Structure formats: structure tokens, C-alpha cells
Amino acid sequence: MLKTKKYSALSILSSCAVIAVAGGAMAAASLGETVGTTDEEIRAALTAHGYTVEEIEREGGELEVEVTLNGQAMEFGIDPTSGQILEMELEDDTDDSDE
């Protein structure tokens, strides 16, 4: 009976660790991740990561996606054929146009 309880406790702890790691992995998109090739697929994948998709445009043979996460603006460059994230850039809030 004691061995069963130990194994059950170990199983529960292992399951919790897996869930915690999986939850952390979903917190942000990463370079090389495939998010899709259509606006709908991209929007769904990035929204699932917690991003708010502001704009999706096709420019220079690449998909450019403007998003925000926790108030921080970012831009993703996505390959239009594979749907992989090729670049991620934090947007700078400073405006140098007055200088």
C-alpha cells in the first residue's frame, strides 16, 4: 500500500511538472515556430500565445505581423510558404522624428 501511494504521489508531481513546463512554453512564440500561412491561422496561433494581433501585411516576400503582448509592441516576420517565424523585433516607443 505504501509503494502505491509513493508511486501515485510521484506520478502526480511528474504530471504537474509537465503541465508547468508546457504552460511556460506557450507563454511566447519563438523563432522557427510555425504559426501558419493564412491570416486566420497566424491570428489563431499568436492569439493562443497571448498576443493581440494588430495588423498582418504582405511585404517584400514576407508576412509582417504587428502584435502586442502586455503592452509591448512587436513585429514578427513570417515566411509566407512555411509559416515559420523568421524574425521577431521589439518596437521602440521612442519617436526621433522631432529631432
C-alpha positions in Angstrom: 0.0 0.0 0.0 2.8 2.4 0.8 4.5 1.8 -2.5 1.3 2.6 -4.3 1.0 5.9 -2.5 4.6 6.8 -3.3 4.1 6.0 -7.0 0.9 7.9 -7.1 2.5 10.9 -5.4 5.4 10.7 -7.8 3.1 10.4 -10.8 1.1 13.5 -9.7 4.2 15.5 -9.2 5.6 14.5 -12.6 2.3 15.4 -14.2 2.3 18.8 -12.5 5.9 19.4 -13.7 4.9 18.5 -17.3 1.9 20.8 -17.2 4.0 23.7 -15.7 6.7 23.3 -18.4 4.1 23.1 -21.2 2.3 26.2 -19.9 5.6 28.1 -19.8 6.4 27.1 -23.3 3.1 28.5 -24.5 3.8 31.9 -23.0 5.6 33.3 -26.0 6.2 32.4 -29.6 9.7 31.6 -30.7 11.9 31.9 -33.8 11.4 28.9 -36.1 7.9 28.2 -34.8 5.3 27.5 -37.4 2.3 29.7 -37.0 0.6 29.3 -40.4 0.4 30.9 -43.8 -3.1 32.5 -43.8 -4.2 35.5 -41.8 -6.7 33.3 -39.9 -4.0 30.6 -39.0 -1.5 33.3 -37.9 -4.1 35.2 -35.8 -5.2 32.0 -34.1 -1.7 30.8 -33.3 -0.5 34.1 -32.0 -3.7 34.7 -30.0 -3.2 31.3 -28.4 0.2 32.6 -27.1 -1.5 35.6 -25.6 -0.6 38.2 -28.3 -3.1 40.7 -29.7 -2.7 40.8 -33.5 -2.9 44.4 -34.6 -2.1 44.1 -38.3 -1.0 41.5 -40.9 0.5 42.6 -44.2 2.4 41.0 -47.0 5.5 43.0 -47.9 8.8 42.2 -49.6 8.1 38.5 -49.9 7.4 38.2 -46.2 4.4 38.4 -43.9 4.8 41.2 -41.4 2.7 40.8 -38.3 2.4 43.6 -35.7 1.3 42.4 -32.3 1.2 43.5 -28.7 1.8 41.5 -25.6 1.4 43.0 -22.1 1.6 46.5 -23.6 4.8 45.8 -25.6 4.6 46.2 -29.4 6.4 43.7 -31.5 6.7 42.8 -35.2 7.1 39.3 -36.5 8.5 38.4 -39.9 6.9 35.1 -41.1 7.8 33.0 -44.2 4.7 33.0 -46.4 5.4 29.5 -47.7 6.4 27.6 -44.5 4.6 29.8 -42.0 7.7 29.9 -39.8 8.6 32.9 -37.7 11.9 34.2 -39.2 12.4 37.3 -37.1 11.0 38.9 -34.0 11.6 42.6 -33.2 10.5 44.7 -30.3 9.1 48.0 -31.4 10.9 51.1 -30.0 8.4 53.5 -28.4 10.8 56.5 -28.8 10.0 59.0 -31.5 13.1 60.6 -33.1 11.1 62.5 -35.7 11.2 65.7 -33.7 15.0 65.9 -33.6 
